[in-house]
Amino acid sequence: MQKFERAGIDFVMLEDSTALTDIYGGSFESELKWTPRAPKHDPMALASRLAYETDKIGIVVTASTSFYPPFLLTRLLSTLDHLSRGRMGWNIVTSTGDRAAQNFGMDRLPTHDARYEVAEEFVDVANKLWGSWDPDAASALAPGVESYVDHTKVRTVDHKGKHFQVRGPLNTLPSPQGKPVICQAGASESGIELASRVADLVVSAPKGRAAMRAYREKIRTRAAEFGRDPDDVKVLYMVTPILGETEDDARRRAERYYEPTDAAIARRLIMLSGDIDFSQFDVDQPIPNDLHTEASTSILENLRTWAAGRTIRETVAAERTESLRLVGTPESVADEMESVIDDVGGDGFLFFGGGGGVLNRRYVDDVCDGLMPELRRRGVAGTGYRGTNLREHLAGAR
């Protein structure tokens, strides 16, 4: 984490899941053998420790609107924002898979669109709670001042909606940023709607330059329709740069990374098995046409697009969680990244995993000591953190 900060990385995102699933193969065996999502500890507690060990880098935690009550999550994020001195962000998810629901007293999750309807109201409640204190409601005690907090600058929110009833106000001091930075990975139509309306950061993985450009234009158009300045919505593209000392070295590493081994296929299919057991299908046959999911509809749709004329094995090998393949030396990869932003627009990239999906030390060194200095030399990445908190830093010119 300290190495990321020294390299000038804007923020780290801590993803999360809340179930040890047995959908794939009907048992925990594959999940625990290949460890795509488990074991996993709570990102909220980890964020507190990371904030203690660093000074400037942002920390974005994942939390589900399907399982947290709005007051509890809003209060928790506000507390973390204080502990990090204004460096927290919230990655909004609605959760997928009924196994997660069964850990919270439900038999199954609501439908995809119903979950996003809840998320829309959830964020409205959160924003009301973060706004329930005026920024200057609290001040240090001074001679003649009888109260630490001016009670006239604190108010209830009295929210009564379809899914939530929350009186408020928060009982925490105002967040150092006003509210944590809000991030959303909107891919489905419901997700794009939510991201365009409320998100400060949008993480995306449209495949190829044309799709990247179209996605960003859709987000910016929707944001403007909601009365927002489109420039206030930062669109990031997910990539996994594969770096080498030479082009040949990078290509050899990429061949290992993208090789459709049984382990790689299993990890990807486990991740896809939100409510479909992909172990029941022959990986050397096409994906059945009659599949339906309420877990992650956009992932299945993208998979179908890539599956045309391919077996499951070939599809999984070709369809990765990234917008484009970046393979080469730090110099050539920086060339491509710079060219992409000039061509399609956007505000940057989210580096995703590495080394077979594992964020290992070698991969961190490649990015922090190889790629980031090259991006800084070109002026593509900044040379320092701007402002006093994550929101100000992201808003500043790099």
TITORLO-194859 format. One record per residue (C-alpha): residue in three letters; x, y, z. Coordinates in pm, whole numbers, plus 50000, padded with zeros to 5 digits. Example, Ala and Ser with C-alpha at 12.3 -4.5 7.8 and 13.67 -1.06 7.14 Angstrom:
# residues 2
Ala512304955050780;Ser513674989450714;
This chain:
# residues 398
Met500005000050000;Gln502835024050084;Lys504425014949752;Phe501215024349570;Glu501285057649749;Arg504925064349659;Ala504075056149296;Gly501295082349295;Ile498355058049257;Asp495155078049320;Phe493325051749523;Val492945014749588;Met489594997349573;Leu488834968949812;Glu486274946049650;Asp484174922849863;Ser481784893549869;Thr479664880850156;Ala479244843850086;Leu481244812150050;Thr479314798349757;Asp478684762149663;Ile476844769249337;Tyr479734757449117;Gly479804719349142;Gly477394718649435;Ser480074721749706;Phe482724745149850;Glu485504724149696;Ser486264744649385;Glu485784778249558;Leu488294769049827;Lys490674750949592;Trp491024779549343;Thr490194808149587;Pro488664832949339;Arg486584849749613;Ala487294832849944;Pro488684833450210;Lys487954870650246;His487864893950546;Asp485854925650594;Pro487194955350392;Met485944980850646;Ala488354969450914;Leu491164966150659;Ala490525001750539;Ser491135015150888;Arg494514997850904;Leu495495009450555;Ala494585045150646;Tyr496845042950950;Glu499775031050738;Thr499435057750466;Asp498995095350433;Lys497615105250091;Ile496285076249887;Gly492515071449866;Ile490805039949994;Val487535028849830;Val485605001550013;Thr482854979649871;Ala479554977350061;Ser476214963349951;Thr472954982649952;Ser471184948949971;Phe472424940350319;Tyr473484971550511;Pro470884994750668;Pro471485030050533;Phe472075046350872;Leu474615020150980;Leu476635021550658;Thr476525059450632;Arg477755062850990;Leu480495036950934;Leu481775053850619;Ser481725087950788;Thr483775073751076;Leu486305058550833;Asp486495091850651;His487515108250979;Leu490055081051058;Ser491615084850711;Arg491495123050721;Gly489175125050421;Arg490445096950197;Met487485072950188;Gly485305062249900;Trp482315038949877;Asn481955013849591;Ile478215007549563;Val477164971749485;Thr473774954649501;Ser475244919449553;Thr474724888349344;Gly473844852749430;Asp471274838249666;Arg473954823149890;Ala474804858350005;Ala471124865950070;Gln470874834850286;Asn473474849450523;Phe471124878650591;Gly467814861650661;Met466544859450302;Asp465904829150086;Arg466914847049769;Leu467874881349642;Pro465314903749474;Thr465534906249096;His468334926348935;Asp466164956948866;Ala464524955349208;Arg467964955749374;Tyr468874987049181;Glu465595003349282;Val466614997749645;Ala470085011149574;Glu468675043249424;Glu466705050649740;Phe469565039049963;Val471945064849816;Asp469335092249851;Val469015083750221;Ala472795083050262;Asn473165117250101;Lys470465131450328;Leu472235117350634;Trp475625130950528;Gly473935164550482;Ser472145164050819;Trp474955184350977;Asp476135217650838;Pro479885217250773;Asp480445243251047;Ala478075227951304;Ala480955218551534;Ser483775240851652;Ala486475239151915;Leu485395252952253;Ala486575288452313;Pro485975314552584;Gly482305323452583;Val481285292852378;Glu478995270452579;Ser478465241652335;Tyr480775221652112;Val478005218051853;Asp475505244251735;His472255224751754;Thr470565247951503;Lys472915234051236;Val471875197551287;Arg468535184451160;Thr466515152651109;Val466085138550758;Asp462655122350816;His462905099850511;Lys459865078150442;Gly460205059250116;Lys459205026449957;His462095006950109;Phe463455027650398;Gln462275049150685;Val465085068650851;Arg464675097051099;Gly468285109051130;Pro470365129051179;Leu473695111251188;Asn475275112151530;Thr478785115851386;Leu480555148251307;Pro480395159650942;Ser482575139350707;Pro485865157050621;Gln484925155250250;Gly481275163850306;Lys480655127850210;Pro482935099550092;Val483645097049719;Ile480985074949557;Cys482045048549305;Gln479865025749094;Ala480524999748828;Gly477495005748611;Ala477244981548317;Ser473564972248294;Glu471004998948210;Ser470005000848577;Gly473655003548678;Ile474345031048424;Glu471305050248549;Leu472525048648910;Ala476125056948821;Ser475145086748607;Arg472945101048881;Val475075096649193;Ala478625084649123;Asp481815105049137;Leu483805076048990;Val482505050948736;Val484515019148685;Ser483865001948353;Ala485134974348126;Pro483664980247778;Lys485664959847527;Gly487684979547273;Arg487985016147182;Ala484605020047012;Ala482765004947309;Met484805025647555;Arg483945057647371;Ala480235048647348;Tyr480075039547717;Arg481655072247829;Glu479375092547605;Lys476335074647749;Ile477435081548108;Arg478115118348033;Thr474805122647847;Arg472825106748129;Ala474685127448391;Ala473785159448204;Glu470135148148191;Phe470235145748570;Gly471465181648586;Arg475045172448666;Asp478245185748511;Pro479515155648310;Asp483095165048402;Asp482225157348766;Val481755120548674;Lys485155104148629;Val485095073748398;Leu487845047848452;Tyr488575017648233;Met489654984348383;Val492934970648248;Thr495594945648347;Pro498904957348197;Ile501274928248133;Leu504764943048144;Gly508184929948045;Glu511714942848001;Thr511314936547627;Glu508334931547398;Asp509154894547367;Asp509374891247745;Ala505974907947784;Arg504414885447519;Arg505694854347697;Arg504224866648025;Ala500934874447852;Glu500794839347705;Arg501124825048056;Tyr498574849648197;Tyr495944843447930;Glu496594805947891;Pro493244787747928;Thr494474762648186;Asp492014741848385;Ala492714764148687;Ala492094796148490;Ile488904782448337;Ala487654770448676;Arg488334804148845;Arg486474823048576;Leu483504799148572;Ile483244800248952;Met483054838148930;Leu480324834948665;Ser478294810248874;Gly476204835949059;Asp473024815649019;Ile474054792848729;Asp476204762148792;Phe478644763748500;Ser480254731048609;Gln477304712248452;Phe478354722648100;Asp481024707347878;Val483684734447845;Asp484444722647492;Gln480864729347379;Pro479114762947321;Ile477274780947602;Pro473594770947604;Asn471314797247455;Asp468574794947719;Leu470584806948022;His469024833748242;Thr470414851048549;Glu469274876148806;Ala472774877948952;Ser474744899148705;Thr472844904348384;Ser475514925548214;Ile478194899048268;Leu476034872248106;Glu475204895047813;Asn478894902947758;Leu479664865847779;Arg477064858247511;Thr478624884547286;Trp482024868347318;Ala480604833247288;Ala479524836346925;Gly481134807146741;Arg483214796947046;Thr483204769247302;Ile482974777847672;Arg486734772547706;Glu487474795547413;Thr484974821347535;Val486404823147885;Ala489934825447746;Ala488924854347517;Glu486524873147749;Arg488504889448031;Thr487594916048287;Glu489374944248110;Ser488664969847841;Leu491704961847627;Arg494854941447641;Leu497974960847732;Val501084939947670;Gly504604953347628;Thr507354973447788;Pro506435002448019;Glu507155025847729;Ser504945008347473;Val502115002647721;Ala502255039447822;Asp502055048147451;Glu498865027747417;Met497295041547735;Glu498005077247628;Ser496645070347280;Val493455054747417;Ile492635084347639;Asp493345108747355;Asp491115088347123;Val488125077947336;Gly488285102147630;Gly488055092147992;Asp489785100448316;Gly492135071248364;Phe492425034248428;Leu491785010248713;Phe494544984148729;Phe492884950948791;Gly494764921648940;Gly497674905748764;Gly499494872448751;Gly496414850448702;Gly494144873648900;Val496454875549203;Leu497884909249299;Asn501374896049367;Arg504554914549460;Arg506114910649116;Tyr503104926448950;Val503074955549198;Asp506764961949124;Asp506124961348749;Val503384987448775;Cys504835009849046;Asp508495009448940;Gly508055005048564;Leu504785018348429;Met503935046748671;Pro507295065148631;Glu506845063748253;Leu503315077848279;Arg504535105548509;Arg507375114048270;Arg504795119947996;Gly502555140648222;Val499785114648191;Ala499945106248563;Gly500375132948826;Thr503485138949032;Gly501685144449360;Tyr498375144549544;Arg496305176249510;Gly494065190649781;Thr493545178250135;Asn491245148750067;Leu490355122849801;Arg487505143149652;Glu489725173849602;His492525152249467;Leu490325135949203;Ala488825169349104;Gly492255185549052;Ala493995186348715;Arg496655159648687;
